[in-house]
Amino acid sequence: MPVFASIPTSLGAFTLVADAVGLCALSFPGKASPRASASPVEMAVHPLIREASRQLLAYLNGTLRDFDLPLSIQGTPFQLQVWEQLRAIPYGQTQTYGELAEMVGGRHKARAVGGAAQANPLAIIIPCHRLIGAGGGLTGFGGGLPMKQALLELEGCTIRSMKKYN
């Protein structure tokens, strides 16, 4: 049975969801959490939630660049392929939807890449915030554009047409 815990951070409270296989979801502060069939658990008593929380906090504090957690994600073969490519975008770097689409079948799949990124259940851990628009600007993000900007700034990314989203 899946379990969840809320993790307070400097950016608000995130919710982590895990099952017997691995981490299944991460919800942003103020966003609906996919925990309908999950039970609450104390972070300290669940080893995976505890480790995921530790890594998330270390990332947000700037001391972790790569997550090392077992994942339990479900998606279409195309979504899984996009999510794997997202995990390959290095910390502190960005890639356009079109560039990632080239890697999974051609630039004509850029919108489909955007759809797969939107369906990503583990944003931050699977870093869809590193996807930017063709012109180099910030585009949609499940956690909102201010959160996307904060994460990219945390990683030291320079976005050509980044404007402040507050």
RANORUR-V964665 format. One record per helix or strand of 2 or more residues. SS is the DSSP state (a for helix, b for strand). FROM is the first residue (numbers start at 1). TO is the last residue. If there is no record, write none. Layout:
BEGIN
SS/FROM/TO
SS/FROM/TO
END
This chain:
BEGIN
b/3/9
b/12/18
b/23/27
b/39/40
a/43/45
a/47/60
a/77/87
b/95/96
a/97/103
a/107/118
a/128/130
b/131/132
a/145/154
END
